[in-house]
């Protein structure tokens, strides 16, 4: 048994937690996780909690999944790490081959559309790679002016400087303004709080018209449009209306800019399809994947580009067309072995096919929450959901950020055995895909009770 008191003291003395006000942390009694199994986590005192956000959106098949455990153990008996700089390794090759057969566009042509896999460590680095790749691509095509990017308001693409530059969550990103490069921002497809003061579906997708206006005026400066397909996750679980994603693809093609799809949060079944782009048959020029790639086991990411983009980087050594980017743990064999096992589980357990009844139940239970007095909007796609709490349901007046209403609900849910983490006053739900119908119904019941008791 762990000494919870000593661990808590040591944590508070030495660890600086991400996205956490440490003054408040020092005054709390934190939950310290000791182990997990299935959809549940157990703390050092032996109390179990349902993992309602998949350990920050990474866990897919549950904790301590035997097949992934065995794959990692087997790889450990061979080698834990070797560089991809000037070498290759077996799991990295096998995973790249598997991925290109699963990504959007596979099967449309004799060869996969997204065919070249560049490994890194996490979602931020996957995006950073994509941005640098898009910028250098145009220069090597002889187009010098394309040095900026177009992203969305409410966008979140990670916390490295390039990823922050294309971000649009002001409360996270404004403080770093002097460090960032210039980008263009289009209106977010946030129908509940439309910044263009329109109403869907009568709006005719005015947010797309706003994007086209920016592209029409600035396409000669823009290397790529970057979006999270279907769901702006960290922006507040904002679900785009039907046809929006397809419209973005058409605009990127029309104005000769690349389309980068950030599927770090939406990939690997979260929206009910293997990748969100698949819902509207969209094939991006570059796709960024991470989080669920290893089933929540090890840090691994991939930026996958089209053959056309890859070809622009080919030349003689003296031409300096090489993509000068890399990471120490690029293509880590342990991570790739975990990812291969994760993909095996998708195939053998027919995970995507089995999601339909869970998604139906999820939607039904969420509708019951939508009728509550201080719930302004409930939005979801697949097993990703956001419940937006408001002070006044009729006027949509929001709670002030500093009131921490979302956190109050999350803390109440914690008392009942459910771990969730809100985005401001948006309650976020993103359980492992392996969650059972009974666990799903229980989770939503706890959320409903917690909202009722707090607000």
VEXDREN-2710 file (C-alpha; in Angstrom, 1 decimal):
% VEXDREN-2710
k/r/px/py/pz
1/UNK/0.0/0.0/0.0
2/UNK/1.3/3.5/-0.9
3/UNK/1.8/6.2/1.7
4/UNK/-0.7/8.7/0.3
5/UNK/0.4/11.5/2.6
6/UNK/4.1/11.3/1.7
7/UNK/3.3/11.1/-2.0
8/UNK/1.0/14.2/-1.8
9/UNK/3.7/16.2/0.0
10/UNK/6.3/15.1/-2.5
11/UNK/4.1/16.0/-5.4
12/UNK/3.4/19.5/-4.1
13/UNK/7.1/20.0/-3.4
14/UNK/8.4/18.9/-6.8
15/UNK/5.8/18.6/-9.6
16/UNK/4.6/21.5/-11.8
17/UNK/1.3/20.3/-13.3
18/UNK/0.2/21.4/-16.8
19/UNK/-2.8/23.8/-17.2
20/UNK/-3.0/24.0/-13.4
21/UNK/-2.9/27.0/-11.1
22/UNK/-0.4/25.6/-8.6
23/UNK/-1.4/28.0/-5.8
24/UNK/-4.8/26.3/-5.8
25/UNK/-3.3/22.8/-6.2
26/UNK/-1.2/23.3/-3.0
27/UNK/-4.5/23.8/-1.1
28/UNK/-6.2/20.7/-2.4
29/UNK/-5.9/17.0/-1.7
30/UNK/-5.1/15.6/-5.2
31/UNK/-6.1/12.3/-6.5
32/UNK/-2.9/10.2/-7.1
33/UNK/-3.5/7.3/-9.4
34/UNK/-1.8/4.0/-8.7
35/UNK/-3.3/1.6/-11.3
36/UNK/-6.1/1.1/-13.8
37/UNK/-8.1/-1.6/-15.4
38/UNK/-10.7/-1.3/-18.2
39/UNK/-12.4/2.0/-18.0
40/UNK/-11.5/2.5/-14.3
41/UNK/-8.6/4.2/-12.4
42/UNK/-7.7/3.4/-8.8
43/UNK/-6.0/5.9/-6.5
44/UNK/-3.4/5.2/-3.9
45/UNK/-6.2/4.9/-1.2
46/UNK/-7.9/2.2/-3.2
47/UNK/-10.8/4.2/-4.5
48/UNK/-12.0/3.5/-8.1
49/UNK/-13.1/6.1/-10.6
50/UNK/-14.5/5.9/-14.1
51/UNK/-12.1/7.5/-16.5
52/UNK/-14.6/9.8/-18.2
53/UNK/-12.1/11.6/-20.4
54/UNK/-9.9/8.7/-21.4
55/UNK/-6.9/10.1/-19.4
56/UNK/-7.0/13.2/-21.5
57/UNK/-8.4/11.7/-24.6
58/UNK/-5.7/9.1/-25.2
59/UNK/-7.1/5.8/-23.9
60/UNK/-9.1/3.9/-26.5
61/UNK/-9.4/0.2/-25.5
62/UNK/-9.2/0.6/-21.7
63/UNK/-6.4/0.4/-19.2
64/UNK/-4.2/-2.7/-18.9
65/UNK/-5.3/-4.1/-22.2
66/UNK/-3.7/-7.5/-22.4
67/UNK/-2.9/-7.4/-26.1
68/UNK/-1.1/-4.1/-25.8
69/UNK/0.7/-5.1/-22.6
70/UNK/2.0/-8.2/-24.4
71/UNK/3.1/-6.3/-27.5
72/UNK/5.1/-3.9/-25.4
73/UNK/6.7/-6.7/-23.3
74/UNK/7.6/-8.6/-26.5
75/UNK/9.2/-5.5/-28.0
76/UNK/11.2/-4.9/-24.8
77/UNK/12.8/-8.3/-25.3
78/UNK/14.1/-7.1/-28.7
79/UNK/14.9/-3.4/-28.3
80/UNK/13.4/-0.4/-26.6
81/UNK/14.7/2.4/-28.8
82/UNK/16.8/3.2/-31.8
83/UNK/16.9/6.3/-33.9
84/UNK/15.3/6.8/-37.3
85/UNK/18.0/9.3/-38.3
86/UNK/20.0/7.2/-40.7
87/UNK/18.4/3.9/-39.5
88/UNK/15.0/2.2/-39.5
89/UNK/13.3/-0.3/-37.3
90/UNK/10.8/-3.1/-37.8
91/UNK/7.8/-1.8/-35.8
92/UNK/8.1/1.7/-37.4
93/UNK/8.0/0.2/-40.9
94/UNK/5.1/-2.1/-40.1
95/UNK/3.1/0.7/-38.5
96/UNK/3.6/3.1/-41.4
97/UNK/2.4/0.4/-43.8
98/UNK/-0.7/-0.2/-41.7
99/UNK/-1.5/3.5/-41.3
100/UNK/-1.5/4.4/-44.9
101/UNK/-4.1/1.7/-45.6
102/UNK/-6.4/3.1/-42.9
103/UNK/-6.1/6.9/-43.5
104/UNK/-8.6/9.0/-45.5
105/UNK/-8.4/8.3/-49.3
106/UNK/-7.1/4.7/-48.9
107/UNK/-8.7/2.6/-51.5
108/UNK/-9.8/5.4/-53.7
109/UNK/-6.8/5.0/-56.0
110/UNK/-4.4/2.1/-56.7
111/UNK/-2.0/3.7/-54.2
112/UNK/-2.9/5.5/-50.9
113/UNK/-3.3/9.2/-51.2
114/UNK/-1.7/9.9/-47.8
115/UNK/1.4/7.8/-48.2
116/UNK/4.4/9.3/-46.4
117/UNK/4.6/8.9/-42.6
118/UNK/6.8/11.2/-40.5
119/UNK/6.9/10.2/-36.8
120/UNK/7.1/12.4/-33.8
121/UNK/6.1/12.3/-30.1
122/UNK/2.7/14.0/-29.5
123/UNK/0.0/16.1/-31.1
124/UNK/1.8/19.4/-30.8
125/UNK/4.9/18.1/-32.6
126/UNK/2.7/16.4/-35.2
127/UNK/1.2/19.8/-36.0
128/UNK/4.6/21.5/-35.9
129/UNK/5.9/19.1/-38.4
130/UNK/2.9/19.7/-40.7
131/UNK/3.3/23.5/-40.6
132/UNK/7.0/23.3/-41.4
133/UNK/6.4/20.7/-44.1
134/UNK/3.7/22.9/-45.8
135/UNK/5.8/26.0/-45.6
136/UNK/8.9/24.3/-47.1
137/UNK/6.8/22.5/-49.7
138/UNK/5.8/25.8/-51.4
139/UNK/9.3/27.2/-51.3
140/UNK/10.6/24.1/-53.0
141/UNK/7.9/24.4/-55.6
142/UNK/9.2/27.9/-56.4
143/UNK/6.3/29.7/-54.6
144/UNK/8.0/32.2/-52.2
145/UNK/5.0/34.1/-50.9
146/UNK/3.1/31.4/-49.1
147/UNK/4.4/31.9/-45.6
148/UNK/1.3/32.1/-43.4
149/UNK/-1.6/29.8/-42.4
150/UNK/-5.4/30.1/-42.0
151/UNK/-7.0/28.5/-38.9
152/UNK/-10.2/29.0/-37.0
153/UNK/-11.3/31.0/-34.0
154/UNK/-11.5/28.6/-31.0
155/UNK/-8.9/26.4/-32.6
156/UNK/-6.4/24.5/-30.4
157/UNK/-3.6/22.6/-32.1
158/UNK/-1.1/22.2/-29.3
159/UNK/1.3/24.2/-27.2
160/UNK/4.5/24.5/-29.2
161/UNK/5.0/27.9/-30.7
162/UNK/3.9/27.0/-34.3
163/UNK/0.9/25.2/-33.0
164/UNK/0.0/28.1/-30.7
165/UNK/0.4/30.5/-33.7
166/UNK/-2.5/28.7/-35.5
167/UNK/-4.5/28.4/-32.2
168/UNK/-7.5/30.5/-31.4
169/UNK/-8.3/30.0/-27.7
170/UNK/-7.4/33.4/-26.4
171/UNK/-7.3/32.5/-22.8
172/UNK/-4.6/30.0/-23.5
173/UNK/-2.7/31.7/-26.3
174/UNK/-2.8/35.5/-25.8
175/UNK/0.0/35.6/-23.3
176/UNK/2.4/34.3/-25.9
177/UNK/1.4/36.8/-28.6
178/UNK/4.9/38.4/-29.0
179/UNK/6.4/35.0/-29.8
180/UNK/4.0/34.0/-32.5
181/UNK/4.0/34.3/-36.3
182/UNK/1.3/35.9/-38.3
183/UNK/-1.8/33.8/-39.3
184/UNK/-5.3/34.4/-40.5
185/UNK/-8.3/33.3/-38.5
186/UNK/-11.7/32.4/-40.0
187/UNK/-15.0/32.2/-38.2
188/UNK/-15.5/29.1/-36.1
189/UNK/-18.5/26.8/-37.0
190/UNK/-19.8/27.4/-33.5
191/UNK/-23.5/27.3/-34.2
192/UNK/-24.7/27.9/-30.6
193/UNK/-22.7/31.1/-30.4
194/UNK/-22.3/32.1/-34.0
195/UNK/-19.9/35.0/-34.2
196/UNK/-21.5/36.0/-37.5
197/UNK/-24.9/36.3/-35.7
198/UNK/-26.5/33.7/-38.0
199/UNK/-28.7/30.7/-37.3
200/UNK/-28.1/27.2/-38.8
201/UNK/-29.4/26.0/-41.2
202/UNK/-30.7/29.2/-42.6
203/UNK/-27.2/30.7/-42.5
204/UNK/-26.2/28.9/-45.7
205/UNK/-22.9/28.1/-43.9
206/UNK/-21.9/31.7/-43.6
207/UNK/-18.7/30.6/-41.7
208/UNK/-17.6/29.0/-45.0
209/UNK/-18.3/32.3/-46.8
210/UNK/-16.1/34.1/-44.2
211/UNK/-13.3/31.6/-44.9
212/UNK/-13.6/32.1/-48.6
213/UNK/-13.4/35.8/-48.2
214/UNK/-10.1/35.5/-46.4
215/UNK/-8.8/33.0/-48.9
216/UNK/-9.8/35.1/-51.9
217/UNK/-7.9/38.1/-50.5
218/UNK/-4.9/36.3/-49.0
219/UNK/-4.4/32.9/-50.8
220/UNK/-1.1/34.0/-52.2
221/UNK/0.2/34.3/-48.6
222/UNK/-1.4/31.2/-47.2
223/UNK/0.5/27.9/-47.3
224/UNK/-2.3/25.8/-45.7
225/UNK/-5.7/25.8/-43.9
226/UNK/-5.5/23.8/-40.7
227/UNK/-8.6/22.5/-39.0
228/UNK/-9.8/19.9/-36.6
229/UNK/-12.3/17.9/-38.7
230/UNK/-15.9/17.9/-37.3
231/UNK/-15.1/18.7/-33.7
232/UNK/-13.0/21.6/-32.3
233/UNK/-12.1/19.7/-29.2
234/UNK/-10.2/21.9/-26.7
235/UNK/-12.1/24.9/-28.1
236/UNK/-15.2/23.5/-26.3
237/UNK/-16.3/20.4/-28.1
238/UNK/-17.7/22.6/-31.0
239/UNK/-19.3/20.3/-33.6
240/UNK/-19.4/21.7/-37.1
241/UNK/-22.6/21.5/-39.1
242/UNK/-23.0/19.0/-42.0
243/UNK/-21.2/20.0/-45.1
244/UNK/-18.7/22.3/-43.4
245/UNK/-15.7/20.0/-43.6
246/UNK/-16.4/19.2/-47.3
247/UNK/-16.7/22.9/-48.0
248/UNK/-13.3/23.6/-46.4
249/UNK/-11.7/20.9/-48.6
250/UNK/-13.3/22.5/-51.7
251/UNK/-12.1/26.0/-50.7
252/UNK/-8.5/24.8/-50.1
253/UNK/-8.5/23.2/-53.6
254/UNK/-10.1/26.2/-55.2
255/UNK/-7.5/28.7/-53.8
256/UNK/-4.5/26.4/-54.2
257/UNK/-3.6/26.0/-50.5
258/UNK/-2.9/22.8/-48.7
259/UNK/-5.4/21.3/-46.2
260/UNK/-4.0/20.1/-42.9
261/UNK/-6.4/17.9/-40.9
262/UNK/-5.5/17.8/-37.2
263/UNK/-7.1/14.5/-36.2
264/UNK/-5.1/14.3/-32.9
265/UNK/-8.3/14.4/-30.9
266/UNK/-10.8/13.1/-33.4
267/UNK/-8.9/10.2/-34.9
268/UNK/-9.1/6.5/-34.0
269/UNK/-12.9/6.1/-33.7
270/UNK/-13.8/9.0/-31.5
271/UNK/-16.4/10.4/-33.9
272/UNK/-17.8/7.0/-34.9
273/UNK/-15.5/6.6/-37.9
274/UNK/-11.9/5.6/-37.8
275/UNK/-11.1/9.2/-38.8
276/UNK/-13.4/12.2/-38.8
277/UNK/-12.6/13.1/-42.4
278/UNK/-14.2/9.9/-43.4
279/UNK/-17.7/11.2/-42.5
280/UNK/-17.6/13.6/-45.4
281/UNK/-15.2/11.7/-47.7
282/UNK/-12.6/14.4/-47.3
283/UNK/-8.9/13.6/-48.0
284/UNK/-6.5/16.3/-46.6
285/UNK/-3.1/16.9/-48.0
286/UNK/-1.5/16.3/-44.6
287/UNK/-3.0/14.6/-41.6
288/UNK/-1.8/14.8/-38.0
289/UNK/-2.5/11.9/-35.6
290/UNK/-1.5/11.1/-32.0
291/UNK/-3.4/10.5/-28.7
292/UNK/-5.3/7.3/-29.4
293/UNK/-2.6/6.0/-31.8
294/UNK/-1.0/3.8/-29.1
295/UNK/-4.2/3.1/-27.2
296/UNK/-3.1/5.6/-24.5
297/UNK/0.1/3.6/-23.7
298/UNK/3.1/5.6/-25.0
299/UNK/3.8/8.9/-26.6
300/UNK/3.7/8.6/-30.4
301/UNK/2.5/10.8/-33.2
302/UNK/2.6/10.8/-37.0
303/UNK/2.3/13.5/-39.7
304/UNK/1.3/11.8/-42.9
305/UNK/1.6/13.7/-46.2
306/UNK/0.6/13.0/-49.8
307/UNK/3.1/11.7/-52.3
308/UNK/3.0/15.0/-54.1
309/UNK/4.2/16.9/-51.0
310/UNK/6.9/14.2/-50.3
311/UNK/8.2/14.5/-53.9
312/UNK/8.9/18.2/-53.5
313/UNK/11.6/17.3/-50.9
314/UNK/13.5/15.0/-53.2
315/UNK/16.8/16.2/-54.7
316/UNK/20.6/15.9/-54.6
317/UNK/22.3/16.4/-51.3
318/UNK/23.6/19.8/-52.4
319/UNK/20.1/21.0/-53.2
320/UNK/19.3/21.3/-49.5
321/UNK/15.7/20.1/-50.1
322/UNK/15.9/17.8/-47.1
323/UNK/13.2/18.2/-44.4
324/UNK/15.5/19.3/-41.5
325/UNK/13.3/18.2/-38.7
326/UNK/13.4/15.3/-36.2
327/UNK/13.1/14.1/-32.6
328/UNK/15.2/11.8/-30.5
329/UNK/12.4/9.4/-30.0
330/UNK/11.1/9.5/-33.6
331/UNK/9.6/6.1/-34.5
332/UNK/10.2/4.7/-31.1
333/UNK/9.9/0.9/-31.4
334/UNK/8.0/0.5/-28.1
335/UNK/5.4/3.1/-29.2
336/UNK/5.1/1.6/-32.6
337/UNK/4.6/-1.9/-31.2
338/UNK/1.8/-0.5/-28.9
339/UNK/0.2/1.2/-31.9
340/UNK/0.3/-2.0/-34.0
341/UNK/-1.5/-3.9/-31.1
342/UNK/-4.0/-1.0/-30.8
343/UNK/-4.8/-1.3/-34.6
344/UNK/-5.1/-5.1/-34.2
345/UNK/-7.8/-4.6/-31.5
346/UNK/-9.8/-2.3/-33.8
347/UNK/-9.7/-5.0/-36.4
348/UNK/-10.2/-8.2/-34.3
349/UNK/-12.9/-6.7/-31.9
350/UNK/-14.6/-4.8/-34.7
351/UNK/-14.6/-1.7/-32.5
352/UNK/-16.0/0.8/-35.0
353/UNK/-18.9/-1.5/-36.0
354/UNK/-19.7/-2.0/-32.3
355/UNK/-20.0/1.7/-31.6
356/UNK/-23.4/2.4/-33.1
357/UNK/-25.5/1.3/-30.2
358/UNK/-23.3/3.1/-27.7
359/UNK/-23.5/6.3/-29.7
360/UNK/-27.3/6.0/-29.9
361/UNK/-27.4/5.6/-26.1
362/UNK/-25.0/8.4/-25.6
363/UNK/-27.2/10.8/-27.6
364/UNK/-30.4/9.7/-25.8
365/UNK/-28.9/10.3/-22.4
366/UNK/-27.4/13.6/-23.4
367/UNK/-30.8/14.8/-24.6
368/UNK/-32.1/14.3/-21.0
369/UNK/-29.3/16.6/-19.8
370/UNK/-30.1/19.1/-22.5
371/UNK/-33.4/19.8/-20.9
372/UNK/-31.9/21.0/-17.6
373/UNK/-32.3/24.6/-16.6
374/UNK/-28.7/25.8/-16.8
375/UNK/-27.6/23.6/-19.7
376/UNK/-27.5/25.9/-22.7
377/UNK/-26.2/23.5/-25.4
378/UNK/-25.3/19.8/-25.7
379/UNK/-23.3/18.8/-28.7
380/UNK/-21.7/15.5/-29.6
381/UNK/-20.3/13.4/-32.4
382/UNK/-19.6/9.8/-31.8
383/UNK/-18.5/9.4/-28.1
384/UNK/-17.2/13.0/-27.9
385/UNK/-19.5/15.5/-26.1
386/UNK/-19.6/19.0/-24.7
387/UNK/-22.3/20.2/-22.3
388/UNK/-22.3/24.0/-22.1
389/UNK/-23.5/25.5/-18.8
390/UNK/-25.1/29.0/-18.9
391/UNK/-26.3/31.5/-16.4
392/UNK/-29.5/32.1/-18.4
393/UNK/-30.8/29.5/-20.8
394/UNK/-33.0/31.9/-22.7
395/UNK/-30.5/34.6/-23.4
396/UNK/-27.5/32.2/-23.5
397/UNK/-25.7/34.4/-21.0
398/UNK/-22.5/32.5/-20.0
399/UNK/-21.1/32.1/-16.6
400/UNK/-18.0/34.1/-16.0
401/UNK/-14.9/32.0/-16.5
402/UNK/-13.6/32.7/-13.0
403/UNK/-16.8/31.2/-11.4
404/UNK/-15.5/27.8/-12.4
405/UNK/-19.0/26.3/-12.7
406/UNK/-17.6/23.5/-14.9
407/UNK/-15.0/22.7/-12.3
408/UNK/-17.7/22.6/-9.6
409/UNK/-19.6/20.0/-11.5
410/UNK/-16.4/18.0/-12.2
411/UNK/-15.5/18.0/-8.5
412/UNK/-19.0/16.9/-7.5
413/UNK/-18.8/14.1/-10.1
414/UNK/-15.4/13.1/-8.6
415/UNK/-17.1/12.6/-5.2
416/UNK/-19.4/10.2/-7.0
417/UNK/-16.6/8.2/-8.6
418/UNK/-16.3/9.9/-12.0
419/UNK/-13.2/11.7/-13.3
420/UNK/-13.9/14.4/-15.9
421/UNK/-12.1/17.6/-16.7
422/UNK/-14.1/20.6/-18.1
423/UNK/-13.1/23.3/-20.6
424/UNK/-14.2/26.4/-18.8
425/UNK/-17.9/26.0/-18.3
426/UNK/-18.2/23.2/-20.9
427/UNK/-18.4/19.7/-19.4
428/UNK/-16.3/17.4/-21.6
429/UNK/-17.1/13.7/-21.9
430/UNK/-14.9/11.4/-23.9
431/UNK/-14.8/7.9/-22.4
432/UNK/-12.7/5.0/-23.8
433/UNK/-14.4/3.4/-26.8
434/UNK/-14.4/0.1/-24.8
435/UNK/-16.9/1.5/-22.3
436/UNK/-20.0/-0.7/-21.8
437/UNK/-23.6/0.5/-22.2
438/UNK/-24.1/0.2/-18.5
439/UNK/-21.0/2.2/-17.7
440/UNK/-22.0/4.8/-20.2
441/UNK/-25.5/5.2/-18.7
442/UNK/-24.0/5.4/-15.2
443/UNK/-21.5/8.1/-16.3
444/UNK/-24.2/10.3/-17.8
445/UNK/-26.4/9.8/-14.7
446/UNK/-23.6/11.0/-12.5
447/UNK/-23.2/14.1/-14.8
448/UNK/-26.9/14.8/-14.6
449/UNK/-26.9/14.5/-10.8
450/UNK/-23.8/16.6/-10.4
451/UNK/-25.2/19.5/-12.5
452/UNK/-28.5/19.4/-10.6
453/UNK/-26.7/19.5/-7.2
454/UNK/-24.2/22.2/-8.1
455/UNK/-26.3/24.7/-10.1
END
